[in-house]
């Protein structure tokens, strides 16, 4: 990674792929921050929708643009931006967001107060319904799937205390350079989805914690880039979830994870049949048969990638600084039940 410039408190790294419709709202909100001197880096994944022209004409030198010829996904694009960014802290941000004017200032203040913490999660609210929570950190299901903590709850201040969480959302998260140097960047084999869970769990295994900063607020258009119930998203989530489990879960959880997956699939099948939860929403737009085909494709893809994931597991677990029992306690403290993951949107 590049050496940071002390005059730049934070670099915001935005990955864009044909997201022209989102960029003005996102970048204008960053230009209104109360924290002075933030660097804005947009990594463009080969967009064909006029995104680059808009960035040049509207923002000029106020935004640093990294042009990629092809779509490397969120993980590949984010890594290119993180490697090139010059700020003291690094803020990974989706393009389909709007950032409250005080957000960066509050995140940087929290990071300065907690030098042993590796990442900081803002409160992320729905862009369309601003009293509804998107997430305040993430919870973990024991087969490697994660889900937004507080997702779709009315925001009544129930998460307004700064506290430790298991991991944050890649939608918007402040990352410490020392943590990334220790843990590594996003896994580009994932392309998109679950890469934030993978990075967060790798960090936890090496002893880095994550804190919420609920006074720092981001508004998010949920799945604004890929589509909320798209076949591509369903495929990537299920495939990548398996790789997260293989790479990061301690042995007791890894051995039991197929049983948790089976329970989840049964509940999701019920949701698909009754029109409940994400599976029900998917089948209402596509079909139950399409959902089954996507699951089988994702399973085959996960198996093809298993040797690489296993090699990564050996490297990760050999450096682990917490014992397996501590990792099991994460599930007890930050886990969720099968109904939460299977029957909610």
C-alpha positions in Angstrom: 0.0 0.0 0.0 1.1 3.6 -0.6 2.5 5.6 2.3 -0.2 7.9 3.6 -0.2 11.7 3.4 -0.6 13.2 7.0 -2.5 16.1 5.5 -5.3 13.8 4.3 -7.2 12.5 7.3 -9.2 9.9 5.2 -9.5 8.6 1.7 -13.0 7.6 0.5 -12.8 4.7 -2.0 -15.9 4.3 -4.2 -16.2 1.4 -6.6 -18.4 2.3 -9.6 -19.8 0.1 -12.4 -22.4 1.8 -14.6 -23.6 3.7 -11.6 -23.9 7.1 -13.2 -27.3 7.6 -11.7 -25.9 7.3 -8.1 -22.7 9.2 -8.4 -23.9 12.8 -8.0 -25.8 12.1 -4.8 -22.9 10.2 -3.3 -20.1 12.5 -4.2 -21.9 15.8 -3.6 -22.6 14.5 0.0 -18.9 13.8 0.4 -18.0 17.3 -0.7 -20.3 18.7 2.0 -18.4 16.9 4.9 -17.5 19.0 7.9 -14.1 17.2 8.0 -11.7 19.1 5.7 -9.2 17.5 3.5 -10.8 14.1 2.6 -9.6 12.5 -0.6 -12.2 11.1 -2.9 -11.1 8.1 -5.0 -13.5 6.6 -7.6 -12.5 3.3 -9.1 -14.4 2.8 -12.3 -14.9 -0.9 -13.4 -15.1 -0.3 -17.1 -18.4 1.6 -17.1 -20.2 2.3 -20.4 -23.0 4.5 -19.1 -21.2 7.9 -19.1 -19.9 7.7 -15.6 -16.4 8.8 -16.5 -17.6 11.7 -18.5 -19.8 12.9 -15.6 -16.9 12.6 -13.2 -14.6 14.6 -15.4 -17.1 17.3 -16.3 -18.8 17.8 -12.9 -15.9 17.3 -10.5 -12.6 17.6 -12.3 -9.6 17.4 -9.9 -11.8 17.3 -6.8 -12.3 13.6 -7.4 -9.4 11.2 -8.3 -10.5 8.6 -10.8 -8.9 5.3 -11.4 -10.1 3.8 -14.7 -10.1 0.0 -15.1 -10.6 -1.5 -18.5 -12.7 -4.4 -17.2 -15.2 -5.1 -14.4 -13.1 -6.5 -11.5 -16.1 -6.6 -9.2 -16.3 -4.8 -5.8 -13.4 -6.7 -4.4 -11.0 -6.1 -7.2 -12.1 -2.5 -7.7 -11.9 -1.7 -3.9 -8.4 -3.2 -3.7 -7.1 -1.0 -6.5 -8.5 2.1 -4.8 -7.2 1.1 -1.3 -3.8 0.5 -2.7 -3.7 3.9 -4.4 -5.4 5.9 -1.7 -3.2 8.4 0.3 -5.4 9.2 3.4 -4.5 8.3 6.9 -7.7 6.2 7.2 -9.5 4.4 4.4 -13.3 4.6 4.0 -14.8 2.0 1.6 -18.1 3.2 0.3 -20.8 2.0 -2.1 -21.7 4.4 -4.9 -25.5 4.0 -4.1 -25.2 6.0 -0.9 -25.5 9.5 0.6 -23.2 10.4 3.5 -24.4 12.7 6.4 -22.2 15.8 6.6 -20.7 14.8 10.0 -20.1 11.2 9.1 -16.4 11.3 8.2 -15.4 13.6 11.1 -17.1 11.2 13.6 -15.6 8.1 12.2 -12.1 9.6 12.2 -12.5 10.8 15.8 -13.6 7.3 16.9 -10.6 5.8 15.1 -8.2 8.2 16.8 -9.7 7.2 20.2 -9.4 3.5 19.6 -6.0 2.8 18.1 -6.3 -1.0 18.6 -9.5 -1.3 16.7 -9.3 -2.2 13.0 -12.5 -1.0 11.5 -15.5 1.3 12.3 -19.0 0.8 11.2 -21.4 3.8 10.7 -25.1 3.6 11.2 -26.5 2.8 7.8 -30.1 3.8 7.2 -32.4 3.2 4.2 -32.1 5.9 1.5 -35.8 5.7 0.7 -37.1 5.4 4.3 -34.7 7.3 6.5 -36.2 6.1 9.8 -35.5 2.4 8.8 -32.2 0.7 9.5 -30.2 -1.0 6.8 -27.6 -2.2 9.2 -25.4 -1.2 12.2 -22.7 -3.8 11.7 -23.4 -7.4 10.8 -24.5 -10.6 12.5 -23.2 -14.1 11.6 -25.1 -17.3 10.9 -23.0 -20.4 11.7 -22.6 -21.5 8.0 -20.8 -18.3 7.0 -23.7 -16.1 5.9 -23.9 -12.6 7.4 -26.8 -10.2 7.7 -27.2 -6.6 8.7 -27.7 -6.1 12.4 -31.0 -4.3 13.0 -32.0 -4.7 9.3 -35.5 -3.2 8.5 -36.1 -2.2 12.1 -37.5 1.2 12.8 -34.6 3.4 14.1 -35.7 4.2 17.7 -32.1 4.8 19.0 -31.8 1.2 20.0 -28.3 1.0 18.4 -27.1 4.5 19.3 -24.5 3.3 21.8 -20.9 2.9 20.4 -20.0 -0.7 21.0 -18.0 -3.6 19.6 -19.7 -5.7 16.9 -18.4 -8.8 15.0 -17.8 -7.0 11.7 -19.0 -4.2 9.5 -20.7 -3.9 6.1 -18.6 -3.2 3.0 -21.3 -0.8 2.0 -19.6 1.8 4.3 -16.8 1.1 6.6 -13.7 2.9 7.9 -10.6 0.7 7.7 -7.3 1.2 9.6 -4.2 0.9 7.4 -2.3 -1.2 10.0 -5.2 -3.7 10.0 -5.1 -4.1 6.2 -1.3 -4.4 6.2 -1.7 -7.2 8.8 -4.8 -9.0 7.4 -4.7 -8.3 3.7 -7.2 -6.8 1.3 -10.5 -8.1 0.0 -10.4 -11.6 -1.6 -10.8 -10.9 -5.3 -12.0 -14.5 -6.0 -15.3 -13.4 -4.4 -15.9 -10.7 -7.1 -18.8 -9.3 -5.0 -20.8 -10.1 -1.9 -19.6 -11.7 1.3 -16.1 -10.2 0.7 -16.8 -7.9 3.6 -17.7 -10.8 5.9 -14.5 -12.6 4.8 -12.3 -9.6 5.5 -14.0 -8.9 8.8 -13.6 -12.5 10.1 -10.0 -12.7 9.0 -9.4 -9.5 11.0 -11.1 -11.0 14.0 -9.0 -14.1 13.8 -5.9 -11.9 14.0 -7.2 -10.0 17.0 -8.6 -6.9 15.3 -12.0 -5.7 16.6 -14.8 -3.6 14.9 -16.8 -0.8 16.6 -20.0 0.9 15.7 -20.1 4.7 15.4 -23.8 5.3 15.2 -23.4 9.1 15.2 -21.8 8.7 11.8 -24.8 8.1 9.4 -24.9 6.8 5.8 -28.1 6.4 3.7 -28.0 3.4 1.4 -30.1 2.3 -1.6 -30.1 -1.5 -0.7 -28.6 -3.5 -3.6 -28.9 -0.5 -5.9 -26.1 -1.7 -8.1 -26.8 -5.4 -8.7 -30.5 -5.5 -7.9 -32.1 -6.6 -4.6 -33.2 -10.1 -5.8 -31.1 -10.6 -8.8 -29.9 -14.1 -9.9 -26.3 -12.9 -10.0 -26.5 -11.8 -6.4 -28.2 -15.0 -5.3 -25.4 -17.0 -7.0 -22.5 -15.0 -5.6 -23.9 -14.9 -2.1 -24.3 -18.7 -1.9 -21.0 -19.5 -3.5 -19.0 -17.0 -1.5 -20.7 -18.0 1.8 -19.2 -21.5 1.4 -15.8 -20.0 0.8 -16.1 -17.8 3.9 -16.9 -20.9 6.0 -14.0 -22.9 4.6 -11.5 -20.1 5.1 -12.5 -18.6 8.4 -14.7 -20.8 10.6 -13.0 -22.7 13.4 -13.1 -26.5 13.1 -16.2 -27.1 15.4 -18.2 -24.6 13.3 -16.9 -25.7 10.0 -17.8 -29.4 10.7 -21.3 -28.4 11.9 -21.9 -25.8 9.2 -23.6 -28.2 6.7 -26.3 -28.9 9.2 -26.9 -25.2 9.7 -27.0 -24.8 5.9 -29.5 -27.6 5.6 -31.7 -26.0 8.3 -31.5 -22.6 6.5 -32.4 -24.1 3.1 -35.5 -25.8 4.6 -36.6 -22.5 6.1 -35.9 -20.7 2.8 -37.8 -23.3 0.9 -40.8 -22.6 3.2 -40.2 -18.9 2.5 -40.2 -19.5 -1.3 -43.4 -21.4 -1.1 -45.2 -18.9 1.1 -43.8 -15.7 -0.4 -41.9 -14.9 2.8 -38.4 -13.4 3.1 -35.8 -13.0 0.4 -36.5 -16.4 -1.1 -40.1 -15.5 -1.4 -39.3 -12.2 -3.0 -37.0 -13.9 -5.4 -39.5 -16.5 -6.5 -42.2 -13.9 -7.0 -39.9 -12.2 -9.5 -38.4 -15.4 -11.0 -39.4 -18.9 -10.0 -38.7 -21.6 -7.5 -37.1 -23.7 -10.2 -34.7 -20.8 -11.0 -33.8 -20.6 -7.3 -33.0 -24.3 -7.2 -30.9 -24.0 -10.4 -28.9 -21.1 -8.9 -28.3 -23.0 -5.7 -26.9 -26.0 -7.6 -24.7 -23.7 -9.8 -23.4 -22.0 -6.7 -22.6 -25.3 -5.0 -20.7 -26.6 -8.1 -18.8 -23.3 -8.3 -18.0 -23.4 -4.6 -16.7 -27.0 -5.0 -14.5 -25.9 -7.9 -13.0 -23.2 -5.8 -12.6 -25.4 -2.8 -8.8 -26.3 -3.3 -7.9 -22.6 -3.4 -10.2 -21.8 -0.4 -8.5 -24.6 1.5 -5.0 -23.3 0.8 -6.2 -19.9 2.0 -7.6 -21.5 5.2 -4.3 -23.0 6.0 -2.5 -19.7 5.7 -5.2 -17.8 7.7 -5.5 -20.4 10.5 -1.7 -20.7 10.8 -1.6 -17.0 11.8 -4.7 -17.0 14.0 -4.2 -15.1 17.3 -7.4 -16.1 19.0 -8.3 -19.6 20.0 -11.2 -21.6 18.5 -13.3 -21.2 21.7 -13.1 -17.4 21.3 -14.3 -17.7 17.8 -17.2 -19.9 19.0 -18.1 -17.2 21.5 -18.5 -14.8 18.6 -21.5 -16.9 17.3 -23.0 -16.9 20.8 -22.6 -13.1 21.1 -23.0 -11.9 17.5 -24.9 -14.8 15.9 -28.5 -15.1 14.6 -31.1 -17.8 14.3 -32.3 -19.6 11.2 -35.6 -17.6 11.1 -33.6 -14.3 11.0 -31.5 -15.4 8.0 -34.2 -17.5 6.3 -37.5 -15.5 6.6 -36.5 -11.9 6.5 -35.7 -9.7 3.5 
